């Protein structure tokens, strides 16, 4: 991401940035959970 644009000052922009950050973190956490489950299943066999 390029920080060429100025930082958001409006609450709506802050909320939007927080939502995108939370969504990205949620995708990463979901991928980690799936990876751990696959590793556990493969180790159990």
Phi and psi restraints in degrees (range 20) as a CNS / XPLOR table:
assign (resid 1 and name C) (resid 2 and name N)
       (resid 2 and name CA) (resid 2 and name C) 1.0 -100.3 20.0 2
assign (resid 2 and name N) (resid 2 and name CA)
       (resid 2 and name C) (resid 3 and name N) 1.0 133.9 20.0 2
assign (resid 2 and name C) (resid 3 and name N)
       (resid 3 and name CA) (resid 3 and name C) 1.0 -95.4 20.0 2
assign (resid 3 and name N) (resid 3 and name CA)
       (resid 3 and name C) (resid 4 and name N) 1.0 40.9 20.0 2
assign (resid 3 and name C) (resid 4 and name N)
       (resid 4 and name CA) (resid 4 and name C) 1.0 -70.8 20.0 2
assign (resid 4 and name N) (resid 4 and name CA)
       (resid 4 and name C) (resid 5 and name N) 1.0 -36.0 20.0 2
assign (resid 4 and name C) (resid 5 and name N)
       (resid 5 and name CA) (resid 5 and name C) 1.0 -77.9 20.0 2
assign (resid 5 and name N) (resid 5 and name CA)
       (resid 5 and name C) (resid 6 and name N) 1.0 152.2 20.0 2
assign (resid 5 and name C) (resid 6 and name N)
       (resid 6 and name CA) (resid 6 and name C) 1.0 -67.2 20.0 2
assign (resid 6 and name N) (resid 6 and name CA)
       (resid 6 and name C) (resid 7 and name N) 1.0 154.1 20.0 2
assign (resid 6 and name C) (resid 7 and name N)
       (resid 7 and name CA) (resid 7 and name C) 1.0 -63.5 20.0 2
assign (resid 7 and name N) (resid 7 and name CA)
       (resid 7 and name C) (resid 8 and name N) 1.0 144.7 20.0 2
assign (resid 7 and name C) (resid 8 and name N)
       (resid 8 and name CA) (resid 8 and name C) 1.0 -68.8 20.0 2
assign (resid 8 and name N) (resid 8 and name CA)
       (resid 8 and name C) (resid 9 and name N) 1.0 140.6 20.0 2
assign (resid 8 and name C) (resid 9 and name N)
       (resid 9 and name CA) (resid 9 and name C) 1.0 -114.2 20.0 2
assign (resid 9 and name N) (resid 9 and name CA)
       (resid 9 and name C) (resid 10 and name N) 1.0 -16.9 20.0 2
assign (resid 9 and name C) (resid 10 and name N)
       (resid 10 and name CA) (resid 10 and name C) 1.0 -83.9 20.0 2
assign (resid 10 and name N) (resid 10 and name CA)
       (resid 10 and name C) (resid 11 and name N) 1.0 145.8 20.0 2
assign (resid 10 and name C) (resid 11 and name N)
       (resid 11 and name CA) (resid 11 and name C) 1.0 -59.8 20.0 2
assign (resid 11 and name N) (resid 11 and name CA)
       (resid 11 and name C) (resid 12 and name N) 1.0 -34.1 20.0 2
assign (resid 11 and name C) (resid 12 and name N)
       (resid 12 and name CA) (resid 12 and name C) 1.0 -65.3 20.0 2
assign (resid 12 and name N) (resid 12 and name CA)
       (resid 12 and name C) (resid 13 and name N) 1.0 -40.2 20.0 2
assign (resid 12 and name C) (resid 13 and name N)
       (resid 13 and name CA) (resid 13 and name C) 1.0 -66.0 20.0 2
assign (resid 13 and name N) (resid 13 and name CA)
       (resid 13 and name C) (resid 14 and name N) 1.0 -39.9 20.0 2
assign (resid 13 and name C) (resid 14 and name N)
       (resid 14 and name CA) (resid 14 and name C) 1.0 -63.8 20.0 2
assign (resid 14 and name N) (resid 14 and name CA)
       (resid 14 and name C) (resid 15 and name N) 1.0 -41.9 20.0 2
assign (resid 14 and name C) (resid 15 and name N)
       (resid 15 and name CA) (resid 15 and name C) 1.0 -64.2 20.0 2
assign (resid 15 and name N) (resid 15 and name CA)
       (resid 15 and name C) (resid 16 and name N) 1.0 -40.3 20.0 2
assign (resid 15 and name C) (resid 16 and name N)
       (resid 16 and name CA) (resid 16 and name C) 1.0 -65.4 20.0 2
assign (resid 16 and name N) (resid 16 and name CA)
       (resid 16 and name C) (resid 17 and name N) 1.0 -42.4 20.0 2
assign (resid 16 and name C) (resid 17 and name N)
       (resid 17 and name CA) (resid 17 and name C) 1.0 -64.4 20.0 2
assign (resid 17 and name N) (resid 17 and name CA)
       (resid 17 and name C) (resid 18 and name N) 1.0 -40.6 20.0 2
assign (resid 17 and name C) (resid 18 and name N)
       (resid 18 and name CA) (resid 18 and name C) 1.0 -65.2 20.0 2
assign (resid 18 and name N) (resid 18 and name CA)
       (resid 18 and name C) (resid 19 and name N) 1.0 -38.1 20.0 2
assign (resid 18 and name C) (resid 19 and name N)
       (resid 19 and name CA) (resid 19 and name C) 1.0 -65.7 20.0 2
assign (resid 19 and name N) (resid 19 and name CA)
       (resid 19 and name C) (resid 20 and name N) 1.0 -43.1 20.0 2
assign (resid 19 and name C) (resid 20 and name N)
       (resid 20 and name CA) (resid 20 and name C) 1.0 -65.4 20.0 2
assign (resid 20 and name N) (resid 20 and name CA)
       (resid 20 and name C) (resid 21 and name N) 1.0 -39.4 20.0 2
assign (resid 20 and name C) (resid 21 and name N)
       (resid 21 and name CA) (resid 21 and name C) 1.0 -65.4 20.0 2
assign (resid 21 and name N) (resid 21 and name CA)
       (resid 21 and name C) (resid 22 and name N) 1.0 -43.5 20.0 2
assign (resid 21 and name C) (resid 22 and name N)
       (resid 22 and name CA) (resid 22 and name C) 1.0 -64.2 20.0 2
assign (resid 22 and name N) (resid 22 and name CA)
       (resid 22 and name C) (resid 23 and name N) 1.0 -38.9 20.0 2
assign (resid 22 and name C) (resid 23 and name N)
       (resid 23 and name CA) (resid 23 and name C) 1.0 -64.3 20.0 2
assign (resid 23 and name N) (resid 23 and name CA)
       (resid 23 and name C) (resid 24 and name N) 1.0 -41.6 20.0 2
assign (resid 23 and name C) (resid 24 and name N)
       (resid 24 and name CA) (resid 24 and name C) 1.0 -64.8 20.0 2
assign (resid 24 and name N) (resid 24 and name CA)
       (resid 24 and name C) (resid 25 and name N) 1.0 -43.2 20.0 2
assign (resid 24 and name C) (resid 25 and name N)
       (resid 25 and name CA) (resid 25 and name C) 1.0 -63.8 20.0 2
assign (resid 25 and name N) (resid 25 and name CA)
       (resid 25 and name C) (resid 26 and name N) 1.0 -37.2 20.0 2
assign (resid 25 and name C) (resid 26 and name N)
       (resid 26 and name CA) (resid 26 and name C) 1.0 -64.3 20.0 2
assign (resid 26 and name N) (resid 26 and name CA)
       (resid 26 and name C) (resid 27 and name N) 1.0 -41.1 20.0 2
assign (resid 26 and name C) (resid 27 and name N)
       (resid 27 and name CA) (resid 27 and name C) 1.0 -63.2 20.0 2
assign (resid 27 and name N) (resid 27 and name CA)
       (resid 27 and name C) (resid 28 and name N) 1.0 -42.2 20.0 2
assign (resid 27 and name C) (resid 28 and name N)
       (resid 28 and name CA) (resid 28 and name C) 1.0 -64.3 20.0 2
assign (resid 28 and name N) (resid 28 and name CA)
       (resid 28 and name C) (resid 29 and name N) 1.0 -43.5 20.0 2
assign (resid 28 and name C) (resid 29 and name N)
       (resid 29 and name CA) (resid 29 and name C) 1.0 -64.4 20.0 2
assign (resid 29 and name N) (resid 29 and name CA)
       (resid 29 and name C) (resid 30 and name N) 1.0 -39.6 20.0 2
assign (resid 29 and name C) (resid 30 and name N)
       (resid 30 and name CA) (resid 30 and name C) 1.0 -63.6 20.0 2
assign (resid 30 and name N) (resid 30 and name CA)
       (resid 30 and name C) (resid 31 and name N) 1.0 -41.5 20.0 2
assign (resid 30 and name C) (resid 31 and name N)
       (resid 31 and name CA) (resid 31 and name C) 1.0 -64.2 20.0 2
assign (resid 31 and name N) (resid 31 and name CA)
       (resid 31 and name C) (resid 32 and name N) 1.0 -40.5 20.0 2
assign (resid 31 and name C) (resid 32 and name N)
       (resid 32 and name CA) (resid 32 and name C) 1.0 -64.4 20.0 2
assign (resid 32 and name N) (resid 32 and name CA)
       (resid 32 and name C) (resid 33 and name N) 1.0 -42.2 20.0 2
assign (resid 32 and name C) (resid 33 and name N)
       (resid 33 and name CA) (resid 33 and name C) 1.0 -63.1 20.0 2
assign (resid 33 and name N) (resid 33 and name CA)
       (resid 33 and name C) (resid 34 and name N) 1.0 -44.1 20.0 2
assign (resid 33 and name C) (resid 34 and name N)
       (resid 34 and name CA) (resid 34 and name C) 1.0 -63.7 20.0 2
assign (resid 34 and name N) (resid 34 and name CA)
       (resid 34 and name C) (resid 35 and name N) 1.0 -41.0 20.0 2
assign (resid 34 and name C) (resid 35 and name N)
       (resid 35 and name CA) (resid 35 and name C) 1.0 -63.4 20.0 2
assign (resid 35 and name N) (resid 35 and name CA)
       (resid 35 and name C) (resid 36 and name N) 1.0 -43.6 20.0 2
assign (resid 35 and name C) (resid 36 and name N)
       (resid 36 and name CA) (resid 36 and name C) 1.0 -64.3 20.0 2
assign (resid 36 and name N) (resid 36 and name CA)
       (resid 36 and name C) (resid 37 and name N) 1.0 -41.2 20.0 2
assign (resid 36 and name C) (resid 37 and name N)
       (resid 37 and name CA) (resid 37 and name C) 1.0 -63.6 20.0 2
assign (resid 37 and name N) (resid 37 and name CA)
       (resid 37 and name C) (resid 38 and name N) 1.0 -41.7 20.0 2
assign (resid 37 and name C) (resid 38 and name N)
       (resid 38 and name CA) (resid 38 and name C) 1.0 -64.7 20.0 2
assign (resid 38 and name N) (resid 38 and name CA)
       (resid 38 and name C) (resid 39 and name N) 1.0 -40.5 20.0 2
assign (resid 38 and name C) (resid 39 and name N)
       (resid 39 and name CA) (resid 39 and name C) 1.0 -63.7 20.0 2
assign (resid 39 and name N) (resid 39 and name CA)
       (resid 39 and name C) (resid 40 and name N) 1.0 -41.4 20.0 2
assign (resid 39 and name C) (resid 40 and name N)
       (resid 40 and name CA) (resid 40 and name C) 1.0 -65.1 20.0 2
assign (resid 40 and name N) (resid 40 and name CA)
       (resid 40 and name C) (resid 41 and name N) 1.0 -41.6 20.0 2
assign (resid 40 and name C) (resid 41 and name N)
       (resid 41 and name CA) (resid 41 and name C) 1.0 -66.4 20.0 2
assign (resid 41 and name N) (resid 41 and name CA)
       (resid 41 and name C) (resid 42 and name N) 1.0 -41.0 20.0 2
assign (resid 41 and name C) (resid 42 and name N)
       (resid 42 and name CA) (resid 42 and name C) 1.0 -69.5 20.0 2
assign (resid 42 and name N) (resid 42 and name CA)
       (resid 42 and name C) (resid 43 and name N) 1.0 -33.9 20.0 2
assign (resid 42 and name C) (resid 43 and name N)
       (resid 43 and name CA) (resid 43 and name C) 1.0 -73.3 20.0 2
assign (resid 43 and name N) (resid 43 and name CA)
       (resid 43 and name C) (resid 44 and name N) 1.0 -30.7 20.0 2
assign (resid 43 and name C) (resid 44 and name N)
       (resid 44 and name CA) (resid 44 and name C) 1.0 -69.8 20.0 2
assign (resid 44 and name N) (resid 44 and name CA)
       (resid 44 and name C) (resid 45 and name N) 1.0 -32.5 20.0 2
